[in-house]
């Protein structure tokens, strides 16, 4: 046997190599040989094939080496965020609001807008004064009917003061309306509104004349009562004549006021004010 380390021959029975001193290991005996598997059968070569002409590619067919069927495209495109659209809509809304605000400011800051505002303030006042005038007329008729039966100045003054207070309230509203009409007359480029303001001003003056007639007549009757209380004689015919004149003037002023109201209404309707 031979040394596993240096390869020198070692005598049988020696445990160590006399050359290098390495321990000697005995190799196990070879096991019984296993029968070797039979050699594989030789495969017969395929018979030669007759060469064929190359086939031209079919349009749309996959290239050689490519998968026969490509994955189909997605049915729906991927969802996109609509941030741009949302921002655009928001910006458009802001623009619309801005335009509306500009239009409102332009309309109401212009002379036409001012005229509309002044007219809008005047109309409810004048409408309320019509109601108050009707109440005053009713109370005045009652007073004229009761004067012959009244026994004292105090009794008369109590009823007269009530009508005077009504006339004062009506004059206050007429003055406020006239102030608005004066402002309208100073505007530019609003000829139709100025025309209407002129008619309303005439109506206001007519109404004020009526209130003057009422208060003057009440004062006249008051003087007659005071004369009686002082023991003086009163000419009843003169009182009757003065009363008749007063009633006639009120009727004439009332008819004039109604004509002016109708004229103002026509201007508004014709010129769409």
C-alpha positions as semicolon CSV with decimal commas, in nm:
position;residue;x (nm);y (nm);z (nm)
1;X;0,000;0,000;0,000
2;X;0,107;0,359;-0,037
3;X;0,107;0,668;0,191
4;X;-0,189;0,886;0,147
5;X;0,025;1,194;0,203
6;X;0,359;1,151;0,025
7;X;0,273;0,859;-0,198
8;X;0,568;0,638;-0,088
9;X;0,519;0,265;-0,054
10;X;0,450;0,151;0,299
11;X;0,499;-0,202;0,414
12;X;0,203;-0,402;0,518
13;X;0,133;-0,373;0,887
14;X;0,302;-0,032;0,936
15;X;0,067;0,222;1,097
16;X;0,286;0,515;0,993
17;X;0,474;0,613;0,675
18;X;0,848;0,562;0,717
19;X;0,911;0,853;0,481
20;X;0,688;1,133;0,616
21;X;0,546;0,982;0,937
22;X;0,185;1,035;0,837
23;X;-0,063;0,779;0,970
24;X;-0,157;0,522;0,717
25;X;-0,522;0,448;0,655
26;X;-0,625;0,126;0,500
27;X;-0,866;0,161;0,210
28;X;-1,178;-0,052;0,236
29;X;-1,211;-0,337;0,002
30;X;-1,403;-0,266;-0,308
31;X;-1,761;-0,370;-0,286
32;X;-1,902;-0,615;-0,521
33;X;-1,937;-0,458;-0,850
34;X;-2,286;-0,367;-0,950
35;X;-2,389;-0,467;-1,298
36;X;-2,366;-0,163;-1,517
37;X;-2,682;-0,050;-1,677
38;X;-2,722;-0,146;-2,038
39;X;-2,618;0,124;-2,280
40;X;-2,904;0,336;-2,410
41;X;-3,049;0,228;-2,729
42;X;-2,934;0,432;-3,014
43;X;-3,199;0,657;-3,154
44;X;-3,247;0,638;-3,519
45;X;-3,201;0,968;-3,692
46;X;-3,517;1,115;-3,843
47;X;-3,557;1,068;-4,209
48;X;-3,445;1,360;-4,412
49;X;-3,721;1,606;-4,494
50;X;-3,769;1,770;-4,822
51;X;-3,695;2,143;-4,785
52;X;-3,996;2,367;-4,838
53;X;-4,017;2,725;-4,947
54;X;-4,043;2,981;-4,659
55;X;-4,397;3,088;-4,578
56;X;-4,450;3,468;-4,601
57;X;-4,565;3,629;-4,275
58;X;-4,936;3,688;-4,239
59;X;-5,025;4,054;-4,175
60;X;-5,107;4,104;-3,807
61;X;-4,956;3,766;-3,706
62;X;-4,710;3,763;-3,415
63;X;-4,342;3,763;-3,499
64;X;-4,144;3,441;-3,444
65;X;-4,062;3,401;-3,077
66;X;-4,344;3,628;-2,968
67;X;-4,639;3,487;-2,769
68;X;-4,922;3,367;-2,987
69;X;-5,180;3,578;-2,809
70;X;-5,097;3,920;-2,669
71;X;-5,276;4,039;-2,355
72;X;-5,586;4,240;-2,453
73;X;-5,577;4,610;-2,378
74;X;-5,772;4,725;-2,070
75;X;-6,140;4,782;-2,142
76;X;-6,151;5,112;-1,952
77;X;-5,876;5,374;-1,944
78;X;-5,728;5,443;-1,605
79;X;-5,923;5,698;-1,405
80;X;-5,783;6,046;-1,414
81;X;-5,821;6,303;-1,144
82;X;-6,040;6,594;-1,250
83;X;-5,850;6,849;-1,045
84;X;-5,807;7,076;-1,345
85;X;-6,179;7,064;-1,427
86;X;-6,276;7,137;-1,066
87;X;-6,038;7,431;-1,052
88;X;-6,176;7,558;-1,382
89;X;-6,537;7,541;-1,260
90;X;-6,447;7,715;-0,936
91;X;-6,265;7,988;-1,128
92;X;-6,565;8,031;-1,359
93;X;-6,798;8,064;-1,059
94;X;-6,573;8,332;-0,913
95;X;-6,577;8,520;-1,243
96;X;-6,957;8,502;-1,265
97;X;-6,995;8,633;-0,910
98;X;-6,751;8,912;-0,985
99;X;-6,940;9,009;-1,300
100;X;-7,272;9,016;-1,114
101;X;-7,124;9,232;-0,842
102;X;-6,980;9,469;-1,099
103;X;-7,315;9,494;-1,276
104;X;-7,493;9,562;-0,947
105;X;-7,241;9,827;-0,854
106;X;-7,258;9,987;-1,197
107;X;-7,638;9,990;-1,208
108;X;-7,691;10,121;-0,860
109;X;-7,400;10,363;-0,868
110;X;-7,516;10,512;-1,199
111;X;-7,767;10,794;-1,228
112;X;-8,030;10,548;-1,348
113;X;-7,971;10,331;-1,045
114;X;-7,992;10,632;-0,817
115;X;-8,317;10,741;-0,983
116;X;-8,465;10,395;-0,927
117;X;-8,366;10,400;-0,562
118;X;-8,514;10,747;-0,508
119;X;-8,836;10,648;-0,679
120;X;-8,847;10,331;-0,472
121;X;-8,826;10,540;-0,154
122;X;-9,090;10,790;-0,267
123;X;-9,365;10,557;-0,385
124;X;-9,442;10,385;-0,051
125;X;-9,449;10,724;0,122
126;X;-9,696;10,867;-0,128
127;X;-9,909;10,553;-0,110
128;X;-9,925;10,581;0,267
129;X;-10,016;10,951;0,245
130;X;-10,314;10,863;0,025
131;X;-10,450;10,644;0,304
132;X;-10,384;10,912;0,563
133;X;-10,553;11,174;0,344
134;X;-10,864;10,958;0,319
135;X;-10,878;10,928;0,699
136;X;-10,832;11,303;0,737
137;X;-11,116;11,372;0,492
138;X;-11,351;11,146;0,685
139;X;-11,268;11,313;1,016
140;X;-11,308;11,659;0,860
141;X;-11,655;11,576;0,726
142;X;-11,756;11,457;1,072
143;X;-11,629;11,781;1,227
144;X;-11,815;12,003;0,981
145;X;-12,138;11,818;1,056
146;X;-12,085;11,846;1,432
147;X;-11,981;12,214;1,450
148;X;-12,339;12,352;1,473
149;X;-12,409;12,132;1,774
150;X;-12,087;12,200;1,965
151;X;-12,129;12,401;2,286
152;X;-11,774;12,514;2,361
153;X;-11,439;12,601;2,216
154;X;-11,276;12,315;2,409
155;X;-11,510;12,063;2,248
156;X;-11,429;12,197;1,904
157;X;-11,051;12,218;1,964
158;X;-11,034;11,856;2,073
159;X;-11,170;11,743;1,734
160;X;-10,976;12,008;1,538
161;X;-10,642;11,922;1,700
162;X;-10,682;11,562;1,589
163;X;-10,715;11,676;1,227
164;X;-10,428;11,924;1,264
165;X;-10,203;11,641;1,381
166;X;-10,304;11,435;1,077
167;X;-10,227;11,726;0,845
168;X;-9,888;11,773;1,011
169;X;-9,802;11,406;0,959
170;X;-9,906;11,427;0,593
171;X;-9,692;11,738;0,539
172;X;-9,394;11,557;0,691
173;X;-9,426;11,276;0,437
174;X;-9,475;11,523;0,153
175;X;-9,155;11,707;0,250
176;X;-8,958;11,381;0,255
177;X;-9,091;11,282;-0,087
178;X;-9,010;11,624;-0,225
179;X;-8,653;11,586;-0,101
180;X;-8,617;11,263;-0,303
181;X;-8,765;11,429;-0,611
182;X;-8,523;11,720;-0,580
183;X;-8,233;11,473;-0,575
184;X;-8,371;11,301;-0,884
185;X;-8,391;11,629;-1,073
186;X;-8,015;11,675;-1,026
187;X;-7,923;11,346;-1,196
188;X;-7,794;11,322;-1,553
189;X;-7,913;11,101;-1,836
190;X;-8,244;11,011;-1,673
191;X;-8,489;11,230;-1,866
192;X;-8,783;10,993;-1,812
193;X;-8,727;10,985;-1,437
194;X;-8,694;11,362;-1,430
195;X;-9,025;11,394;-1,612
196;X;-9,187;11,166;-1,356
197;X;-9,022;11,358;-1,071
198;X;-9,167;11,682;-1,207
199;X;-9,520;11,538;-1,205
200;X;-9,478;11,395;-0,855
201;X;-9,348;11,732;-0,736
202;X;-9,662;11,898;-0,875
203;X;-9,871;11,640;-0,691
204;X;-9,684;11,710;-0,368
205;X;-9,744;12,083;-0,400
206;X;-10,112;12,022;-0,465
207;X;-10,141;11,801;-0,157
208;X;-9,965;12,063;0,053
209;X;-10,213;12,325;-0,068
210;X;-10,492;12,100;0,053
211;X;-10,331;12,076;0,396
212;X;-10,298;12,454;0,407
213;X;-10,666;12,493;0,323
214;X;-10,759;12,247;0,599
215;X;-10,550;12,407;0,873
216;X;-10,659;12,761;0,774
217;X;-11,025;12,663;0,785
218;X;-10,983;12,491;1,123
219;X;-10,822;12,808;1,257
220;X;-11,106;13,021;1,114
221;X;-11,372;12,812;1,289
222;X;-11,166;12,821;1,609
223;X;-11,175;13,204;1,599
224;X;-11,554;13,193;1,567
225;X;-11,587;12,978;1,877
226;X;-11,353;13,205;2,071
227;X;-11,563;13,506;1,965
228;X;-11,879;13,339;2,094
229;X;-11,702;13,256;2,423
230;X;-11,601;13,622;2,448
231;X;-11,966;13,727;2,405
232;X;-11,924;13,860;2,054
233;X;-12,175;13,806;1,778
234;X;-12,090;13,580;1,485
235;X;-12,228;13,620;1,135
236;X;-12,361;13,276;1,054
237;X;-12,398;13,365;0,686
238;X;-12,031;13,460;0,666
239;X;-11,938;13,131;0,832
240;X;-12,155;12,938;0,587
241;X;-12,000;13,125;0,292
242;X;-11,648;13,056;0,416
243;X;-11,730;12,691;0,465
244;X;-11,872;12,662;0,113
245;X;-11,561;12,821;-0,036
246;X;-11,342;12,586;0,163
247;X;-11,524;12,277;0,041
248;X;-11,508;12,397;-0,322
249;X;-11,134;12,458;-0,302
250;X;-11,077;12,115;-0,153
251;X;-11,275;11,952;-0,432
252;X;-11,080;12,142;-0,698
253;X;-10,745;12,052;-0,541
254;X;-10,856;11,691;-0,502
255;X;-10,946;11,670;-0,873
256;X;-10,612;11,826;-0,967
257;X;-10,428;11,579;-0,747
258;X;-10,608;11,285;-0,908
259;X;-10,513;11,409;-1,257
260;X;-10,148;11,428;-1,152
261;X;-10,161;11,076;-1,007
262;X;-10,302;10,944;-1,334
263;X;-10,034;11,130;-1,531
264;X;-9,757;10,987;-1,314
265;X;-9,897;10,636;-1,355
266;X;-9,905;10,677;-1,734
267;X;-9,544;10,793;-1,750
268;X;-9,436;10,494;-1,545
269;X;-9,627;10,253;-1,766
270;X;-9,525;10,408;-2,100
271;X;-9,155;10,435;-2,011
272;X;-9,135;10,120;-1,801
273;X;-9,000;10,297;-1,494
